[in-house]
Amino acid sequence: MDTIYGKNAVFEALKSKRKVYEMIIQDGFRDENFIQLARKNNAKITTKTRKEMDKIADKHQGVILIVEGYSYKNLDYILSNIKNKYPFIILLEGIEDPHNLGAVLRSCDAAGVDGIVITKHNSVKINSTVAKVSTGAIEHVNVVQAVNLRNVIDKLKKEGFLIVGSDSEGSKKYNEINYKCPLALIIGSEGNGLRQLTKKLCDELVNIPMKGKVNSLNASVAAGILMFEVNRRNFNV
């Protein structure tokens, strides 16, 4: 089971297909939209004091949801449910910070990507913090948890995807690539970026030019810049 907290994350979870077991609300919580949705899901509704709820989660905004665990998709599911004219998949390698992952997933939902692949090892999984930071976006994006990222890349190449990695030493600027094709964009970890092996598997390595003294961006910021550059090119966003 998963614990979801915060109004936005809870509201989206209540509207999703996940099984809802219990909604815990703070004394005085009177938002009927939440209560009606919980009843529609046949969820138990429990009232607790703020002090009691604070022991379960921080910054819960007066509502906590107990739901079934997040259901990861597989790559074949994503490939068979492509919605974009130019298929667009995000690959995340070694993202360990749940705030970063949540922010990336929120941007993925906004950018309308077809799917996200995260690595199973040395990466954060989807948890309550990721759900909170994503403001409920996890309920609207398809996420694959891959044991071997190389196998994913090899499969995408066979499907005709261009593999583009984000790297501070990339040979091309991020706006010099033709993105009008099936695209897999790889974002590396917060501290180390992409592994050397992963870089070698990329068709292109791109950099985001910066004027400051620090030569790298937060993973979620870099992902957002790149995703919306793709959208700007392909969909005139």
N, C-alpha and C positions, 0 to 999 in steps of 0.2 A: 504494500500500500504506500501511497505518497501523501504527503501533507502539503497542501497548497494554501498560501495566505496572501493577504492584500486584496483589496476590492477588485482591481482589474483582473488579476490572475484567477481569483475565485469565480468571478462572473463568467469569464470565458470557459473555465472548466465546467461550470454548471450547464453551459450551452453545448458542450462537446459530447462525444459519444462515450466518454469514460464513465464507468460505474461509480456512482457517488454513494458513500456509506454514511457519512455524517457531516453536518454543518454545525460548527460551534460558533455561536455569536455572543458578543459582549452584552452585558446588562444595558438595556436602553437602545439596542440596535433595532431600528425600525424600518429598514429599507425593504419594502414589500416585494420589490423585484427579485431580490435574493431569496426571500422566504418562499415566494411562489415557485421559483425555479427549483428550489430544494424539495419542495413538496411534489413537484412534477416528476422529480427523479426518485421519489419515494425514499428520500434520505431522512435519517434521524436528525432532529434539530435539538441541539443542547445549548443552554444558556450558562455562561460562566462569568465570573468577575474579570476585570482587566488584569488583575494580579495573577489569576489562574491562567489566563490566556498568554500572558507574557512568558510563562514557564514553557509554553509550547513553541512559540515563535515570536521573534521581534518584529516590530513595525507591521503588525497584522491588520491594522485599521478596523479592528472590531469583528473580523470574520476569518474563520479558518475552515478549510475543507479537507476531509479525509476521503481519498479516492483510490481507485485501483491504480497499480503502477503504470508508468508510461509505456506505451506499446511502440517499440521501434519498428520501422519498416525494413524491408530488404531492398537491395539495389534494383532487382528485377521489377519490384512494385513501382519504384520511382520511374524507371525507364518506360514502363507501360502506361504511366499516367502523366505523361508530359503535356503541359498546357501551352507553353510558349512556342511561338513560331521558330525561334532559335532556342533549343533546349539549354537550360542554364542550371548547373549544379555547383554547389559550394562544398569544398573539402577542407576540413579543419584538422590540422596535425598537432597533437600535443597541447591542446588548449586546457590549461589546468585551473584557471580562475573562473568560478561559476558566474561572476559578474560579467566577464568578457563573453562567455558563451551565451548568456541570456541576452546581452546587447546585440551580439551577432544574429541570433535567432529573430530578434525583434526587427532588425534591418532586413533579414531574409524575407520575412513576411511582407514588409513594406515594399521590397523590391520585386516580390512575386517570383522568387526562385522556385524551381521545380523540386528541389530536394537538397538536403544537407547530409554530408557524411562526416561523422566524428570517429576518432580512433578509440578503440576500447581500452587500450593500455596507455598509461601515462597521460590520461586525459580525464577531465571531470565528466561525470555522467549527468543526465538530466535529473535535477533534484529540485527541492523546494525553492532554493535561492535562485536557480536558473529560471524557474517558473515566474517568480516574483519580478526579477529584473526584466524578463521578456514581456512583462505586462500581459501575460496570457497568450503570447504569440506561439508558444509551444503547442497549443491546441490546434493551430492552423498550418503548421509546416510539417513536412515529412522528413524524419531524421533516421538515418541508418547508423548503426554502431558497428564499425568494421574492425575485425581482428587484424587484417593485413591490408594496409592502404595500397600497397603495390598491386595487389590483385584487383582492387577497385579501379586503379588507374589503367591497368592493362585491359580490363573489360571495357572501360569507357573509350579507350583508344580504338578497340575493335568495333565499337559502335559509332566511330567517326567523330568523337569529341576532340577538340583542341584543348590541350592541357596547359594551363597558364599558371605559373607560380609567382607569388608576391615575394620579392627579395630586394633588400636595400641595395644590393650590388647587381641587380638585374641589368641586362644589356640594353633594354629598351624602356622608354618611359611608358607608363600605363596607358597613355592616350595615343600611342603609336601602333596599337594592335588592331587588326580587323576582327571585331567580335561578332560579325554576322555569320555565325556558324554554331553548331552544338559546342557548348563551352563548359569546361570544368575549371573552376578557379580555386587554387589551393592557398590557404592562409596558414602560416606556421605559428609556433608557440610564442608566448609573450617574451620569453627571454632569449631563446635560441633560434627562432625563425624556423625555416625548413631544414630538414636533415639533408646532408649531401646526396644521399641516395635518392631522395625525393626530387631534389633539384635536377639530377641527371635524367629523371623520368619525364620532366616537363618539356613541352615543345617550345615554350617561351618563358623567360623570366623577366618580370617587369618591376620597375621601381617607381616610387612616388617621390618626385623631386621635393626637397625641403630646403628652406633657407636658414633654419636655426642651427644651433650647435649640436643638438641631439639628433642622431642619425636614424632613429626608428620611431614608429608610431605604435600606439596601443593596437592590439590585434583587431579589436572591434571597430576602431576608427578606420584602419586601413581597409578592412572588409567593406565598410560602408562606402568609402570613396570609390573603390573598385566596382562594387555592385551597381552603383548609380551611374558610373561612367559607362558600363555596359548598357544599362537601360537608356541612357541619353543617346547612345549610338543606335540602338536597335529599335527603340520605341518612342523616341523624341520626348522623353520625360524631362 
